[in-house]
Amino acid sequence: LGVTVPLPNIMQRSTDIGFAKANSEFIVQKDGYFQISYNLNPSTPVAGTAQIVINNEINKASVMTSQLAANHFSGTILVPLHKGDRVSLRVISATPVVLPAESAGASLLLLRLA
């Protein structure tokens, strides 16, 4: 359910993280405890939900739901991840989410803490 958000092709690479599916999914290369943060800035306000998905499962602590149309969604979680885990940003909305062209309309940060 929902649409995986394509991320801009501007990345700081680490040996702890890999990328797949045209830069829309991170693949963990090393076990650890991670901080995962996201920002979503659609071109027009959206009534919907943004969330982090880990191995095709929604992380409930990351869900940001807007009761009214919003033009910014963000969230941060701390989670243990294992080698091979896949992380992406997903949005659910009744209307299409349009991101500004050639900009960081969406970002997803994975930071290995330990």
Sequence and secondary structure as in RCSB ss.txt:
>XXXX:A:sequence
LGVTVPLPNIMQRSTDIGFAKANSEFIVQKDGYFQISYNLNPSTPVAGTAQIVINNEINKASVMTSQLAANHFSG
TILVPLHKGDRVSLRVISATPVVLPAESAGASLLLLRLA
>XXXX:A:secstr
  EE    S     TTEEEETTTTEEEE S EEEEEEEEE  SS B EEEEEEETTEE GGG EE SS BS EEE
EEEEEE TT EEEEEEEESS     TTS SEEEEEEE  
